[in-house]
Amino acid sequence: MTHGPAPTEYKDIFVFLAAAGILVPLFSRLKVSPILGFLAAGVLLGPDGLGRLAGTFDWIDILTISDRTQIEVLAELGVVFLMFTIGLELSWERLKSMRRLVFGMGMAQIVICATLLAVLFYLMGRGVGGAMVLGFALALSSTAVVMPVMAERGRLSTTAGRSTFSVLLAQDLAVAPILIMVAVLGSGVGDDGLNPAVIGQALASLLPSVIGVGLLVLLGRIGLRPMFRSVARTRNTEMFLATCLFVVLGTVFLAQVTGLSPAVGALVAGLLIAETEFRREVEVTIEPFKGLLLGVFFVSVGVGLDLDAVAVAPVTILSIATLLIAIKAGAIFAVARAFKVPRGAALETALVLGPAGEFAFVILNEAIGHGVVGRDFAQGVLLSATISLFAVPILAALAPRIDRRILPKTDLSDAPTPELADTQPESPPVIIVGYGRVGQLIGDLLTEHGVGFLAVDADPTQVSNARRAGIPVWYGDAARPDLLEKLGLPAAKAAIVTMDAPSKVDEICRSVRHLRSDIILVARARDEKHAARLYQLGVTDAVPETTEASLQLAENALVDLGIPMGLVLASIHQKREEFRKVFQASMPEGRKRPTRALRGRLGTPTG
């Protein structure tokens, strides 16, 4: 009789999920990056942590990750999903607006840091190819660690945050060429030096990869938008999720078949979807998978931290980690200052980007597989890179103190350049939820009065028609708080809900108020009862369809009967205010505000 796998075969996955549910929230409470929590969990639960006691206490074996290979497949998927979401964040418009910082400051940082590190490793006895790969691998920093740390400290919207993001963006773009370089060096370069005879053969071997990229772009341009539009029409969340996973894993499979790295395939897929109206909904759908699988990746990194090797040569490993941070930080500070980044921001950027990044593990593992770098030496370097990652939050906290105590005070001439200040575009002041007939009319009026807006709608046909007309409308379910955040609600001045489904309007208003207690929130109501309920939910203004229709009919009739227009408008306005007071009777006291002032702030009439 055939039995299923023994429960212990899933033990390592169980231990990881337990760590995610217990240790990571604990680190979050201590205001430490969850990624660092995963790293620490990997060290603690790995064979060099609690695993050392497994032989003494049998029950401890249940609490340890004993087989790293069991989670390596999921760990690789974590990197794939990270690259996919990075692709979603990129677009030709965004790259164009940041081109000088990304392709200037960012690329200069990579080349200078890689050159300095390559010289260092060459002097340590590595061959030309090995030194190059080591230099480029360690020149990259950790997007997955740095960005959450900057976000936790509220630094993303600062000059330092924008310059840091520009460099990280350049580094993310450089990953694919570096991986291709590793493949070329693996065919024609070793630690013993160059072998020009096979370089041509190595370049020829990249032809399938080039064809693969072209095929990915072609299939994406032709098929992605129609496929997502077809699935979106079903209004089935599970089908949309399945389609997202199909796109990610399908591009990874196609990339592998054509000889590309899975990470490159995922990046191309993300870039293609970033140009469609489904970008934001895909982003929030994939985010939980990316976070969890990337957590597996960092747990596997922590598990792979060989504490015995650190104990054998602690001075060497810690020295490499310190030297790595010092060289990179010094080079990045100089490059940032050359691009007119203020001293304090340049210092903070340099310190948080000084440690190594997660792609060092991906690139060096590829290099080991291609024989470009010796396994033993690369493992030692990876130990130093892992240790350097733990320094990111410490360096981020030290940056402002060092700036105040060591560097001279910044004067007015040290202000950020307009280009740097514009690297993060402002969110439109108004978000319209629902872009049917009512939403379109509101959008037209906002445009007429010079008020910027973006809209979101769950009807893919409406979204496609609007985008063909050049209107910024996104597909998605606005009841999801994470989608509202992606659309820029935290920085918006007002949200206008125009949908005609009362239950959905209620749900969206709850989500908006949960995220922002101070935003102007105007909602369309079905009738008087619905308006009263919306005021209870905390809307600034509710506009019931039946009441407004009645007032409009009365206004037209009175004018046609010969009543002066001024008297009619005054009475209609008075009646509207009386209705509004009735609707607001159940509104929480703290939310009652003068309606006229609110309408003035919004810039458009509510009736």
C-alpha positions, 0 to 999 in steps of 0.5 A: 500500500502506498503512503504519502510522504512522511510529515517530516519531509515538510518539516523545513517548510513548516519551520520557515512558516513558523519563523515568518509568523513568530520571529519576523513580527517580533523584529517588526515590533523592534522596528527592524526590517523583516528581511533582516528578521528572515536572515536572523531566523535562517541563522538561528534555525539553521544547522549552525544555530539550534541545529548544533543542539539537535544531537543533544535534544531530539525535540530541537531537531523539529525546530531547525532547518536541516536541509537547505536544498528543500527550500532552495526552489522556493528561494529561487522563486523569491528572486524571480518575483522580486525581479518581476516586481522591479520590472513592474515599477519600471516604465519608459516614462519613469526611466526617461524622467530619471535618466541622468540620475539612473544612467549617470549617477547609478551607472557611474557608481556601478563601474567605479565600485566594480573597478575598485573591488576588482583591483582589490581581488586581483591583488588578492590573487584572483584572475582577471575574469574572477576579479571582474565578476567579484567586483560587479557582484559586490558593487550591487546593493540590496534593494530588498533590505535598503528600501524597507529600511528607508521606508521604516525611517520615513526617508523615501521621499527625501533627497537621500531616498530619491538618490538611493532609489535612483542608484538601486534602479540602475543596479537592478537594470545592470543585473541582466547584463552582468549575468550575461557577462558571467556566461561569456566569461564562463565560456572563455575566461577563468582564474588563469586569465583570458582565452580569446579563442573561445570568446567568439564561441561564447558570444555565439552561444548567447544568440538563443538568449537574444532570440529569447528576449525578442520572443518574450517582448513579441509575445508580451506585446501581442498577448499580455493585454488581451489575455489580462483583459479577457480574464478581468472581464470574468471578475474572478479574483482567483482567475486573475491570480492564476493568470499572474502566476502563469505569466511569471512562471511562463516567462521563467520557463521560456527564459530557461528554454532559450538559455536566459536567466529566470530573473531576466525573463521575470524582469522583461515580463514585469516591464511589459506589464508595466506599460498596461492598465493592469500594472497596479492590480498585478502588483498588489496581487503578486506582492504577498507571493514576492514577500513570502518567497523572498523571505524564503530566499533570505532564510536560505541565505541565513541558513547558509551562513557558515558560522564555523567558517567565520570562526576559523577566519573571523578577522579575514571575513569581517575585514572583507565585509568592512573593507567592502562597505568602506570602499563602496561608501567612499566611492558612492559618496564621491559620485553623489557629490559629483552629481550635486547631491547635498552632503548629508543626503550623499552620506546617507546614500553612501552608507545604506548602499555600502553593504552587498546585495542579494544579487551577489548570491545569484551572480556568484552562484552563477559564476561558481557554476560556470567555473569563473570563480573558485567555490571556496573563495566565493563562499568566503566572500559570500559570508562577508556579503551576508554579514554586511547585510546586517549592517544596513539598519545600523548604518542608516541610523548612524548617517544623520549623526555622522552628518551632524558631528563630522561633516560641515554644516550644509549651506544654501548652495548645497541644496538639491538640484531640481532634477533630483527633486523631481525624480519622484513624481507627485501623485495627482491630487484627486482619485476618482473611483469608478470611471463610468458616465459620472466619473467621466463627467467629474474628470472633465470638470476637474480638467477644466479647472486645472485639477489633476486626477487619476481614476480606477475602475473594475471594468476592463472595457471602460479602462481600455477606452479611457486609456486610448483617449490618453486618460490615466485610468487603472484597472483594479478593485479600489476596495483593496487598501494596498491598491489605493496605496499604490495609486497614491492615496497617501499623498492625494487631497481628495477621493471621489467614489462614483460607483452605483453599487451601494455595498461596494461604495461602502466598502471603498469608503471604509478602505479610504478612511482606514488609510486616511482620516483627513482626506476629502472623501465624496461619495455617490449615494443611492438614496437618503438612507444610503447617504446617512450610512455613508456619513456614518462611515465618515465621508466628507460629503454624500450625494444621493441620486434621488435627492439631486434628481428631485432638486434638478426637476424642481429647479427646471420646473420653477424656472419654466414657470417664470420664477426668477433664476436667482430665487430658484437657485437660492431655494434649491441651495437652501433645500440641499443644505437642509437635506445634508443636515438631516443626512449628517445627523448620524455622522460622528461629531469629529467629522462634521465640517463646514460643507461649503469650505470643503467644496471650496477646497475640492475645487468643484461643486458637489451637487 
